C-alpha cells in the first residue's frame, strides 16, 4: 500500500480548528506535501504509559552519502511539534514513519 497523506491545515489570523489527527501507520508510513518548507508536524502520543518513536526521513545526501533519518521519541501522554522542513533537505513529500497507532499525526501550513 501507499503511504498515507497528511493534509495540512492552513493557519490564518482568524483562527482555525485543530487539524484532523491520523493514527500512526507502522506498516505503510505517512507523507505530506512540503513545497515551501512551511509545514509543521504535530505528533501526539496517546499512550499513557509508553514512549513511541516518529522517524522523519532526510532526502539530502552529503558527499554522495545518505544522511540518517531523524528518529525522535515522543514521551507518554505528550506532544511534540516538528519543523520547519527545508525541501532541499527533507524533500517533498516529506516521509514520516510512526512505530505505533498510538501516535496521532497532524500537519499545519504556515502561510507566507
Backbone as CSV, one residue per row, in Angstrom:
resi,resn,N_x,N_y,N_z,CA_x,CA_y,CA_z,C_x,C_y,C_z
1,UNK,0.831,-1.191,0.000,0.000,0.000,0.000,0.869,1.244,0.000
2,UNK,0.278,2.359,-0.362,0.974,3.641,-0.409,0.979,4.297,0.967
3,UNK,1.891,5.208,1.144,1.934,5.999,2.370,0.653,6.813,2.492
4,UNK,0.197,7.008,3.723,-0.986,7.821,3.966,-0.657,9.294,3.895
5,UNK,-1.484,10.061,3.205,-1.281,11.510,3.104,-1.740,12.202,4.383
6,UNK,-0.958,13.183,4.796,-1.304,14.030,5.940,-1.602,15.420,5.382
7,UNK,-2.869,15.728,5.094,-3.191,17.047,4.540,-2.964,18.140,5.580
8,UNK,-2.410,19.252,5.136,-2.098,20.344,6.059,-3.286,21.286,6.224
9,UNK,-3.520,21.693,7.450,-4.496,22.734,7.753,-3.757,24.067,7.696
10,UNK,-4.265,24.999,6.882,-3.609,26.298,6.725,-4.008,27.202,7.886
11,UNK,-3.010,27.719,8.574,-3.231,28.611,9.710,-3.503,30.021,9.181
12,UNK,-4.438,30.739,9.820,-4.690,32.122,9.427,-4.971,32.967,10.668
13,UNK,-5.003,34.261,10.480,-5.183,35.181,11.608,-6.562,35.083,12.244
14,UNK,-7.530,34.589,11.499,-8.877,34.424,12.033,-9.012,33.197,12.916
15,UNK,-7.997,32.336,12.896,-8.018,31.119,13.700,-8.600,29.951,12.915
16,UNK,-8.127,28.784,13.199,-8.614,27.569,12.546,-8.845,26.493,13.596
17,UNK,-9.723,25.582,13.272,-9.937,24.427,14.145,-8.703,23.525,14.077
18,UNK,-8.508,22.742,15.099,-7.386,21.807,15.121,-7.476,20.872,13.918
19,UNK,-6.326,20.541,13.359,-6.270,19.630,12.214,-6.706,18.236,12.636
20,UNK,-7.244,17.499,11.679,-7.618,16.106,11.938,-6.367,15.298,12.260
21,UNK,-6.485,14.451,13.249,-5.369,13.572,13.616,-5.478,12.262,12.833
22,UNK,-4.321,11.732,12.463,-4.256,10.461,11.758,-3.463,9.483,12.609
23,UNK,-4.006,8.288,12.800,-3.305,7.266,13.569,-2.018,6.883,12.859
24,UNK,-0.953,6.725,13.638,0.312,6.289,13.078,0.155,4.938,12.393
25,UNK,0.699,4.814,11.196,0.650,3.570,10.434,2.062,3.005,10.399
26,UNK,2.321,2.011,11.245,3.673,1.469,11.359,4.057,0.584,10.177
27,UNK,3.110,0.243,9.308,3.395,-0.595,8.143,3.666,0.250,6.902
28,UNK,2.781,1.189,6.598,2.872,1.959,5.355,3.501,3.332,5.505
29,UNK,3.469,3.905,6.694,4.020,5.230,6.913,3.109,6.334,6.401
30,UNK,3.629,7.548,6.403,2.870,8.738,6.038,3.736,9.655,5.193
31,UNK,3.086,10.639,4.585,3.795,11.676,3.837,2.966,12.949,3.838
32,UNK,3.661,14.087,3.654,2.944,15.346,3.484,3.681,16.232,2.499
33,UNK,2.912,17.029,1.768,3.465,17.957,0.780,4.237,19.046,1.500
34,UNK,5.373,19.424,0.913,6.278,20.361,1.565,6.898,21.308,0.542
35,UNK,6.069,21.949,-0.271,6.577,22.771,-1.364,7.471,23.917,-0.899
36,UNK,7.092,24.604,0.188,7.841,25.781,0.631,8.611,25.571,1.930
37,UNK,8.482,24.410,2.547,9.158,24.172,3.811,8.465,24.811,4.995
38,UNK,7.195,25.219,4.822,6.466,25.929,5.873,5.449,25.052,6.598
39,UNK,5.666,23.747,6.590,4.731,22.835,7.242,5.288,22.419,8.598
40,UNK,4.396,22.379,9.585,4.745,21.926,10.929,4.005,20.616,11.170
41,UNK,4.730,19.638,11.689,4.160,18.332,12.018,3.932,18.273,13.527
42,UNK,2.718,17.924,13.926,2.385,17.721,15.335,2.203,16.232,15.558
43,UNK,2.921,15.687,16.528,2.798,14.274,16.876,2.396,14.184,18.340
44,UNK,1.241,13.576,18.578,0.730,13.387,19.936,0.777,11.906,20.284
45,UNK,1.352,11.593,21.434,1.399,10.213,21.907,0.202,9.982,22.821
46,UNK,-0.758,9.193,22.357,-1.972,8.905,23.127,-1.762,7.783,24.135
47,UNK,-0.617,7.147,24.102,-0.302,6.063,25.045,0.074,6.690,26.385
48,UNK,-0.651,6.355,27.414,-0.401,6.928,28.732,0.763,6.306,29.473
49,UNK,1.340,5.238,28.932,2.387,4.519,29.663,3.736,4.447,28.960
50,UNK,3.742,4.463,27.633,4.982,4.188,26.900,5.338,5.279,25.904
51,UNK,6.627,5.569,25.758,7.053,6.461,24.689,6.956,5.729,23.352
52,UNK,6.816,6.477,22.267,6.824,5.905,20.925,7.679,6.796,20.043
53,UNK,8.125,6.229,18.922,9.088,6.921,18.075,8.499,7.298,16.726
54,UNK,8.775,8.528,16.322,8.443,9.006,14.984,9.769,9.218,14.253
55,UNK,9.809,8.811,12.979,11.016,8.959,12.168,10.694,9.844,10.978
56,UNK,11.504,10.889,10.788,11.345,11.821,9.681,12.530,11.603,8.751
57,UNK,12.238,11.220,7.518,13.298,10.860,6.577,13.982,12.092,6.007
58,UNK,15.301,11.992,5.879,16.110,13.051,5.280,16.373,12.665,3.831
59,UNK,16.068,13.574,2.928,16.182,13.340,1.495,17.597,13.627,0.992
60,UNK,18.295,14.529,1.634,19.579,15.049,1.167,20.705,14.043,1.361
61,UNK,21.708,14.147,0.490,22.944,13.400,0.654,24.080,14.404,0.828
62,UNK,25.127,13.986,1.531,26.317,14.803,1.709,27.491,14.009,1.158
63,UNK,28.181,14.576,0.182,29.292,13.894,-0.481,28.900,12.504,-0.963
64,UNK,27.687,12.393,-1.500,27.205,11.129,-2.034,26.774,10.117,-0.993
65,UNK,26.817,10.508,0.271,26.439,9.605,1.356,25.054,9.981,1.877
66,UNK,24.231,8.969,2.115,22.916,9.221,2.692,23.052,9.730,4.114
67,UNK,22.171,10.643,4.476,22.133,11.171,5.834,21.085,10.372,6.598
68,UNK,21.412,10.002,7.834,20.482,9.199,8.635,19.175,9.941,8.867
69,UNK,18.081,9.194,8.828,16.781,9.775,9.134,16.737,10.177,10.597
70,UNK,15.862,11.118,10.906,15.759,11.626,12.269,14.682,10.851,13.020
71,UNK,15.081,10.106,14.054,14.143,9.349,14.888,14.062,10.031,16.255
72,UNK,12.833,10.341,16.682,12.633,11.063,17.940,11.575,10.350,18.768
73,UNK,11.882,10.119,20.030,10.909,9.529,20.950,9.952,10.611,21.437
74,UNK,8.673,10.270,21.430,7.649,11.167,21.977,7.202,10.524,23.286
75,UNK,7.446,11.192,24.426,7.098,10.599,25.722,5.608,10.281,25.852
76,UNK,5.306,9.372,26.753,3.908,9.007,27.022,3.091,10.249,27.357
77,UNK,1.867,10.284,26.860,0.899,11.354,27.143,1.431,12.754,26.851
78,UNK,2.229,12.901,25.799,2.720,14.231,25.456,2.733,14.428,23.949
79,UNK,3.014,15.657,23.546,3.034,16.027,22.132,4.334,16.726,21.807
80,UNK,4.745,16.634,20.537,5.912,17.362,20.045,5.579,17.942,18.681
81,UNK,6.065,19.161,18.461,5.944,19.824,17.170,7.280,19.706,16.458
82,UNK,7.247,19.484,15.141,8.465,19.358,14.344,8.373,20.286,13.142
83,UNK,9.486,20.887,12.780,9.544,21.737,11.601,10.430,22.936,11.870
84,UNK,10.682,23.735,10.902,10.291,23.593,9.503,11.133,22.518,8.814
85,UNK,10.743,22.176,7.590,11.401,21.130,6.824,11.877,21.694,5.489
86,UNK,13.108,22.212,5.424,13.609,22.746,4.152,13.515,21.679,3.057
87,UNK,12.859,21.991,1.917,12.666,20.990,0.871,13.970,20.383,0.348
88,UNK,15.044,21.158,0.318,16.320,20.629,-0.154,16.906,19.554,0.745
89,UNK,16.485,19.546,1.993,16.972,18.556,2.958,15.977,17.405,3.108
90,UNK,14.698,17.741,3.251,13.678,16.731,3.547,12.854,16.328,2.336
91,UNK,12.961,17.075,1.231,12.212,16.747,0.029,10.755,17.127,0.137
92,UNK,10.029,16.786,-0.916,8.587,16.954,-0.941,8.035,15.865,-1.842
93,UNK,7.308,14.950,-1.296,6.760,14.981,0.052,7.790,14.583,1.106
94,UNK,7.526,15.010,2.345,8.308,14.565,3.490,7.751,13.202,3.897
95,UNK,8.640,12.255,4.129,8.241,10.909,4.527,8.378,10.759,6.033
96,UNK,7.324,10.235,6.661,7.270,10.106,8.119,6.830,8.685,8.470
97,UNK,7.524,8.078,9.429,7.146,6.757,9.932,6.823,6.865,11.418
98,UNK,5.843,6.100,11.849,5.456,6.049,13.265,5.520,4.586,13.698
99,UNK,5.994,4.353,14.913,6.127,2.960,15.358,4.857,2.408,15.991
100,UNK,3.795,3.229,16.078,2.579,2.792,16.754,1.374,3.616,16.313
101,UNK,0.207,2.985,16.334,-1.039,3.710,16.079,-1.383,4.633,17.244
102,UNK,-0.666,4.517,18.360,-0.858,5.418,19.493,-0.328,6.820,19.198
103,UNK,0.515,6.942,18.156,0.970,8.262,17.733,-0.085,8.852,16.808
104,UNK,-0.490,10.073,17.085,-1.516,10.786,16.310,-0.821,11.934,15.587
105,UNK,-0.885,11.933,14.261,-0.151,12.894,13.453,-1.094,13.883,12.769
106,UNK,-0.681,15.143,12.734,-1.403,16.179,12.006,-0.390,17.209,11.515
107,UNK,-0.760,17.943,10.469,0.148,18.935,9.901,-0.542,20.281,9.752
108,UNK,0.257,21.334,9.851,-0.208,22.710,9.726,0.697,23.455,8.751
109,UNK,0.080,24.222,7.874,0.804,25.045,6.909,0.809,26.482,7.412
110,UNK,1.991,27.070,7.533,2.119,28.469,7.925,2.238,29.270,6.627
111,UNK,1.243,30.114,6.307,1.294,30.845,5.033,2.406,31.896,5.032
112,UNK,2.883,32.173,3.852,3.930,33.203,3.697,3.289,34.537,3.477
